[in-house]
Amino acid sequence: MNDIKAFRLYLRELWKKTWRTVFTLPLVQWVVAALAAFTIWLIYVSCRVRIKNKDLFLKFVGKPVIFAFWHGRSMMLSPVTVWFKFSGYAVTSQHRDGRLMAKIQRMFGLRAILGSTGRKGAVSVLRQGVRLLREGHLLCLSPDGPKGPRMRIHDGALYFAKMTGAPIIPVCFSCSRPWFQRRWDKYLIAIPFSKIAIEAGQPFYIGINDDMEDARVRLENIMIEQLQKLDASFGLPKIEPGEKQN
């Protein structure tokens, strides 16, 4: 009996290892990305979508701006970049999941900056982001990514805004028929034929002499309130931010 259990465990681990290897192949990731983008569009067009503060999206087309959204609320925001004819860049991790996300974002017109503003390669990412904003591009990122804590802001978005003067636009979505994945970020997938609300918050500026920690607290509170209010409008349970790291 023990030999059978050991053999099953071996097969399970072999399958996981093989799948991880196959999943890192660029061709496989492009196929998966195309299917994911197609699925997102199918869900988007099947739903009744309401965009709040549409004028803010229109105001910043073609201008240097930072779109900041919580890691768990990225899915239905991608079509917005196409709808308003944005082109720009998205910060994604170098992990295989991040590389897949970069390919999905490419399907929606966003090029990738691979790396994390809070981990290895952060200096390169920060330099690229500042340069691209100064050149007039859009920059998209999840300030609590790639691994959390949930709804807690890392330094990247604040640094970009402070060094360039570009505004941070908090962006979020919620829906009437959600599927929350059991992940650290409580990733929200909208079920087809939902009602979807997408909101752009007021521009958030950080002056060169402003205190970073004060700016972090203020922006974090704004983005948390934005998400919770959108969820409350659909009667969804209140999601709280994760514990802060020391």
C-alpha positions in Angstrom: 0.0 0.0 0.0 2.8 2.4 0.9 4.5 1.7 -2.5 1.3 2.6 -4.3 1.0 5.8 -2.4 4.6 6.7 -3.1 4.1 5.9 -6.8 1.0 8.1 -7.0 2.9 10.9 -5.3 5.8 10.5 -7.7 3.4 10.7 -10.7 1.7 13.8 -9.3 5.0 15.6 -8.8 6.2 14.5 -12.2 3.1 15.9 -13.8 3.5 19.2 -11.9 7.1 19.5 -13.0 6.3 18.7 -16.6 3.4 21.2 -16.7 5.6 23.9 -15.2 8.2 23.3 -17.8 5.7 23.3 -20.7 3.9 26.4 -19.3 7.1 28.4 -19.5 7.5 27.8 -23.3 6.8 31.1 -25.1 4.6 29.5 -27.8 2.4 27.8 -25.1 2.2 31.1 -23.2 1.1 33.0 -26.3 -1.6 30.5 -27.0 -2.9 30.7 -23.4 -2.7 34.5 -23.6 -4.7 34.6 -26.8 -7.4 32.4 -25.2 -7.4 34.5 -22.0 -7.8 37.7 -23.9 -10.6 36.2 -26.0 -12.3 35.1 -22.9 -12.0 38.5 -21.3 -13.6 40.1 -24.3 -16.4 37.6 -24.4 -17.2 38.3 -20.7 -16.9 42.1 -21.3 -19.3 42.2 -24.2 -21.8 39.9 -22.5 -22.0 42.2 -19.5 -23.7 45.6 -18.9 -20.7 47.8 -18.3 -20.9 51.2 -16.6 -17.8 53.4 -16.6 -17.8 56.0 -13.8 -15.8 59.3 -14.4 -15.4 58.5 -18.0 -14.1 62.1 -18.6 -11.0 61.3 -16.5 -10.1 58.4 -18.9 -10.6 60.7 -21.9 -8.6 63.6 -20.3 -5.4 61.5 -19.9 -5.3 59.7 -23.3 -1.9 60.4 -24.8 -0.6 62.0 -21.6 1.8 60.8 -18.9 -0.3 59.1 -16.3 -0.1 56.2 -13.8 -3.1 53.8 -13.6 -2.9 52.1 -10.2 -5.2 49.2 -9.4 -5.2 46.4 -6.8 -3.7 43.1 -8.0 -7.0 41.3 -7.5 -9.0 43.8 -9.7 -7.1 43.7 -13.0 -9.2 41.4 -15.1 -11.9 43.7 -16.5 -9.7 46.8 -16.8 -7.8 45.6 -19.8 -10.6 46.3 -22.3 -10.7 49.9 -21.1 -7.3 50.6 -22.5 -8.6 49.5 -25.9 -11.9 51.3 -25.6 -10.2 54.6 -24.9 -7.3 54.0 -27.3 -4.6 54.0 -24.7 -1.2 52.7 -25.5 1.5 52.4 -22.9 3.3 50.0 -20.6 2.4 47.7 -17.7 4.8 46.6 -14.9 4.7 42.8 -14.5 6.9 40.3 -12.6 9.5 38.2 -14.2 7.9 35.0 -12.8 6.2 32.7 -15.4 2.8 34.0 -14.3 4.0 37.6 -14.8 5.4 36.8 -18.2 2.0 35.3 -19.2 0.3 38.4 -17.9 2.6 40.5 -20.0 1.5 38.6 -23.1 -2.1 39.0 -22.2 -1.6 42.7 -21.7 0.1 42.9 -25.1 -3.1 41.6 -26.6 -4.7 44.8 -25.2 -2.0 47.2 -26.6 0.2 47.4 -23.5 3.9 46.6 -23.6 5.7 45.1 -20.6 8.3 46.3 -18.2 9.4 43.0 -16.6 10.3 43.1 -13.0 9.0 44.3 -9.6 9.4 47.7 -8.0 10.0 46.1 -4.7 12.1 43.1 -5.5 15.1 42.0 -7.6 15.6 44.3 -10.6 13.7 47.1 -8.9 16.3 49.8 -9.9 15.9 48.9 -13.6 12.1 48.9 -13.4 12.1 52.3 -11.6 14.5 53.9 -14.2 12.4 52.6 -17.1 9.1 53.7 -15.6 10.4 57.2 -14.9 11.9 57.5 -18.4 8.7 56.3 -20.1 6.5 58.7 -18.1 8.8 61.6 -19.0 8.4 60.6 -22.6 4.6 61.0 -22.2 3.5 57.3 -21.9 0.8 55.6 -19.8 2.1 53.3 -17.0 -0.1 50.7 -15.4 0.8 48.8 -12.3 -0.6 47.0 -9.2 0.9 48.7 -6.2 0.3 45.7 -4.0 1.8 43.2 -6.4 3.2 40.7 -7.2 2.7 38.9 -3.9 1.1 41.3 -1.5 0.1 42.0 1.2 -3.3 42.6 -0.3 -4.3 46.2 -0.8 -1.0 47.6 0.7 0.9 50.0 -1.4 4.6 49.4 -2.3 6.9 52.3 -3.2 6.8 52.0 -7.0 3.8 54.0 -7.9 4.7 56.7 -5.3 8.2 56.9 -6.7 7.1 57.3 -10.3 4.6 60.0 -9.4 7.1 61.9 -7.2 10.0 61.8 -9.7 7.9 62.8 -12.8 4.9 64.8 -11.5 2.6 62.4 -13.3 -0.8 61.9 -11.6 -1.8 58.5 -10.2 -5.3 57.5 -11.2 -6.8 54.9 -9.0 -8.8 52.4 -11.1 -11.0 49.6 -9.9 -13.9 47.4 -11.0 -16.6 45.3 -9.4 -19.5 43.3 -10.6 -22.8 41.8 -9.6 -21.9 38.2 -10.2 -18.4 37.7 -8.9 -16.1 34.7 -8.5 -13.4 35.4 -5.9 -10.5 33.0 -6.3 -8.9 31.6 -3.1 -5.6 33.6 -3.5 -3.8 36.2 -1.3 -5.3 39.0 -3.5 -8.9 37.6 -3.6 -8.7 37.8 -7.4 -12.1 38.8 -8.8 -13.4 37.1 -12.0 -16.6 38.5 -13.4 -19.1 35.9 -14.5 -20.7 36.4 -17.9 -23.9 38.5 -18.1 -23.0 40.5 -14.9 -23.4 44.1 -14.3 -19.9 45.7 -14.2 -18.8 49.0 -12.7 -15.4 50.5 -13.7 -14.3 53.6 -11.9 -11.5 56.1 -12.4 -10.7 58.0 -9.2 -9.5 61.6 -9.0 -5.9 62.3 -9.9 -3.5 61.9 -7.0 -0.3 64.0 -7.2 2.8 63.7 -5.1 5.1 66.8 -4.9 8.9 66.4 -4.9 9.0 67.5 -1.3 6.0 65.5 -0.1 6.5 62.9 2.6 6.3 59.4 1.0 4.8 57.7 4.0 2.1 60.3 4.3 1.4 59.9 0.5 1.3 56.2 0.9 -1.3 56.3 3.7 -3.5 58.8 1.8 -3.4 56.9 -1.5 -3.9 53.5 0.2 -7.0 54.8 2.0 -8.4 56.3 -1.2 -8.0 53.0 -3.1 -9.3 50.8 -0.3 -12.4 53.0 0.0 -12.9 53.0 -3.8 -12.9 49.2 -3.9 -15.1 48.8 -0.9 -17.7 51.3 -2.1 -17.9 49.6 -5.6 -18.3 46.2 -3.9 -21.0 47.6 -1.6 -22.9 48.9 -4.5 -23.4 45.3 -5.6 -24.0 44.0 -2.1 -20.7 42.1 -1.9 -19.0 41.2 1.4 -16.4 43.8 2.6 -12.8 42.9 1.7 -10.2 44.1 4.1 -6.6 44.8 3.3 -3.9 42.3 4.4 -1.7 42.7 7.4 1.2 45.2 6.9 4.7 43.8 6.7 7.3 45.1 9.1 
